[in-house]
């Protein structure tokens, strides 16, 4: 009896310790998700508000989603849109989210007389921000941040700057993959399962191309290429570094090919109507249009000061986020025993740079 009692006690103690470890692992990401829901409570918890009250979203994005969700709910895939311009291909247009995994997520929501319901589109939009927070949390934890700072960084990434102020789902969903891409890229460059990590970075980057607009994916690809190239050229083992980058971009190409190849073919045949007139595949977008649609140097003040709502992209992060970043830098330079500096660097990258990249090709120049 005594041995049985001790055995039962040890088993119960082991189960309790497992539950405690599980709880300690789950509460930070769940807290980040709860924080995102609290920020977007008007969309997630009520039916009195909407982010769809604009011509592009109501008259363009919602019909795209309706056609694709209706097709998926009937076990088919919308390859062709017969309702615009005498018919256009969904995949080739890219911005229509033709191959986005997030559209598959939305297709799980209930329909009303065959129509997608606005409230579930709101929940889906908030869920994309929650996923962004989880991606950022994973990155910060991988960089060595403690749970508390990682949760705060994830909240700022998902609710401020680019992610917090981008209302187009197809633009938002393509950009939220940045933390996951850099998580595996940095692992690979540090030599932690380098080939496998490079492959997973390529998968995440490929999903960025699949998830919506090409602009965030383009800039994310250039950022990966820049970071990888500088690391390879300034470090040792250039051949190994080039191999990792080769694996990354090869996997990216395979994952994104279902979206990119039709887009390349369609782009050669399509025309783009701009402020300077219709443009074809090889014609450049003139400088005045970039100037009108981009951010001026003075607009960078809106990173800290609200009031950039009239801009194409509002880069607002706020004084709280910038102050926390400054405190992290100050603590790191004082030699505090923390991992705040890498978290600050990522926070700066993810809250400032993407907020400037609605017209990204010009911003990179």
LINCOR-V992039 format. One record per backbone hydrogen bond with DSSP energy under -0.5 kcal/mol. CO is the residue of the C=O (numbers start at 1). NH is the residue of the N-H. E is the energy in kcal/mol with one decimal. If there is no record, write none. Layout:
<<CO:NH:E> <CO:NH:E>>
//
This chain:
<<1:5:-2.4> <2:6:-2.1> <3:7:-2.4> <4:8:-2.6> <5:9:-2.3> <6:10:-2.4> <7:11:-2.4> <8:12:-2.7> <9:13:-2.5> <10:14:-2.3> <11:15:-2.3> <12:16:-2.3> <13:17:-2.2> <14:18:-2.1> <15:19:-2.5> <16:20:-2.4> <17:21:-2.3> <18:22:-2.6> <19:23:-2.6> <20:24:-2.3> <21:25:-1.5> <22:26:-2.0> <23:27:-2.3> <25:29:-0.6> <26:30:-2.1> <27:31:-2.4> <28:32:-2.2> <29:33:-2.2> <30:34:-2.5> <31:35:-2.3> <32:36:-2.0> <33:37:-2.4> <34:38:-2.2> <35:39:-1.9> <36:40:-2.3> <38:41:-1.0> <40:43:-1.0> <40:44:-2.4> <41:45:-2.7> <42:49:-0.5> <52:54:-2.3> <54:58:-2.8> <55:59:-2.2> <56:60:-1.2> <56:61:-2.2> <57:62:-2.4> <60:64:-1.8> <61:65:-2.6> <62:66:-2.6> <63:67:-2.3> <64:68:-2.1> <65:69:-3.0> <66:70:-2.4> <67:71:-1.9> <68:72:-2.4> <69:73:-2.6> <70:74:-0.8> <71:74:-0.8> <71:76:-2.1> <72:75:-1.8> <77:79:-1.2> <79:90:-1.5> <80:82:-0.7> <81:84:-0.7> <81:88:-2.2> <84:87:-2.5> <88:81:-3.4> <89:93:-1.2> <90:94:-0.7> <91:94:-1.0> <93:95:-3.3> <94:97:-1.8> <97:100:-1.2> <100:103:-0.8> <100:104:-1.0> <101:105:-1.5> <102:106:-2.1> <103:107:-1.8> <105:108:-1.3> <106:109:-1.9> <110:117:-0.6> <111:113:-0.5> <112:115:-1.4> <115:112:-2.8> <117:121:-1.6> <118:122:-2.2> <119:123:-2.3> <120:124:-2.2> <121:125:-2.3> <122:126:-2.3> <123:127:-2.4> <124:128:-1.8> <125:129:-1.3> <126:130:-2.2> <127:131:-2.5> <128:132:-2.1> <129:133:-2.2> <130:134:-2.2> <131:135:-2.5> <132:136:-2.4> <133:137:-2.6> <134:138:-2.3> <135:139:-1.9> <136:140:-2.6> <137:141:-2.5> <138:142:-2.0> <139:143:-1.6> <140:145:-2.4> <141:144:-1.3> <146:150:-2.3> <147:151:-2.4> <148:152:-2.2> <149:153:-2.7> <150:154:-2.3> <151:155:-2.4> <152:156:-2.3> <153:157:-2.3> <154:158:-2.3> <155:159:-1.8> <156:160:-1.6> <160:163:-0.5> <160:164:-1.8> <161:165:-1.5> <162:166:-0.8> <163:166:-0.5> <165:167:-0.6> <167:169:-0.7> <168:171:-0.8> <168:172:-2.6> <169:173:-3.0> <170:174:-0.6> <170:213:-2.2> <171:175:-1.0> <172:175:-0.8> <172:176:-1.2> <175:178:-1.4> <177:181:-2.5> <178:182:-2.5> <179:183:-2.2> <180:184:-1.8> <181:185:-2.3> <182:186:-2.5> <183:187:-1.6> <184:188:-2.4> <185:189:-2.6> <186:190:-1.8> <187:192:-2.6> <188:191:-1.2> <191:193:-0.9> <193:197:-3.1> <194:198:-2.2> <195:199:-2.3> <196:200:-2.3> <197:201:-2.4> <198:202:-2.0> <199:203:-2.0> <200:204:-2.5> <201:205:-2.5> <202:206:-2.4> <203:207:-2.2> <204:208:-1.4> <205:209:-1.5> <206:210:-1.6> <207:211:-1.6> <213:217:-0.8> <214:218:-2.8> <215:219:-2.4> <216:220:-2.5> <217:221:-2.3> <218:222:-2.2> <219:223:-2.3> <220:224:-2.3> <221:225:-2.5> <222:226:-2.7> <223:227:-2.8> <224:228:-2.7> <225:229:-2.5> <226:230:-2.4> <227:231:-2.2> <228:232:-2.4> <229:233:-2.6> <230:234:-2.0> <231:235:-1.1> <237:241:-2.3> <238:242:-2.8> <239:243:-2.1> <240:244:-2.1> <241:245:-2.3> <242:246:-2.5> <243:247:-2.4> <244:248:-2.5> <245:249:-2.6> <246:250:-2.0> <247:251:-2.5> <248:252:-2.4> <249:253:-2.2> <250:254:-2.0> <251:255:-2.7> <252:256:-2.6> <253:257:-0.9> <256:259:-1.7> <256:260:-3.0> <257:261:-1.8> <259:263:-1.4> <260:264:-2.5> <261:265:-1.8> <262:266:-2.7> <263:267:-2.6> <264:268:-1.0> <266:269:-1.2> <266:270:-1.4> <271:273:-0.5> <272:274:-0.6> <272:279:-2.7> <274:277:-1.6> <277:274:-1.2> <279:272:-2.9> <280:283:-1.1> <284:286:-0.5> <286:289:-0.8> <286:290:-1.2> <287:291:-2.7> <288:292:-2.1> <289:293:-1.9> <290:294:-1.9> <296:299:-1.2> <296:300:-0.5> <297:300:-1.4> <298:301:-1.5> <299:302:-1.8> <300:303:-1.8> <301:304:-1.4> <301:305:-2.3> <303:317:-2.9> <303:318:-2.6> <308:311:-1.8> <313:315:-0.7> <316:161:-2.6> <318:322:-2.0> <319:323:-2.4> <320:324:-2.5> <321:325:-1.9> <322:326:-2.2> <323:327:-2.6> <324:328:-2.2> <325:329:-2.1> <326:330:-2.6> <327:331:-2.8> <328:332:-2.2> <329:333:-2.5> <330:334:-1.3> <331:336:-2.3> <332:335:-1.2> <336:338:-1.9> <339:343:-1.0> <340:344:-2.9> <341:345:-2.6> <342:346:-2.1> <343:347:-2.6> <344:348:-2.9> <345:349:-2.2> <346:350:-3.0> <347:351:-2.0> <348:352:-1.8> <348:353:-0.8> <349:353:-0.6> <349:354:-1.0> <352:356:-0.6> <353:356:-1.9> <354:357:-1.7> <357:360:-0.7> <359:363:-1.5> <360:364:-2.5> <361:365:-1.3>>
//
